[in-house]
């Protein structure tokens, strides 16, 4: 009886350790996945910001180009 009780206690201890290890691994995996999701979201936001900056640069460039052409045309007409 004592031997059976000792064996049962050992099995319970080993089972508890296995469960704790499994839970810790699952938590680590969840943290890695959460971090990966955050990185992807951040990357998308950075890409959107970069696209907006590029669009603004193009808009500003076109405005400046039109203004320069307008000035050159005005200067040509005056000459």
Secondary structure, 3 states (H helix, E strand, C coil): CHHHHHHHHHHHHHHHHHHHHHHHHHHHHHHHHHHHHHHHHHHHHHHHHHHHHHHHHHHHHHHHHHHHHHHHHHHHHHC
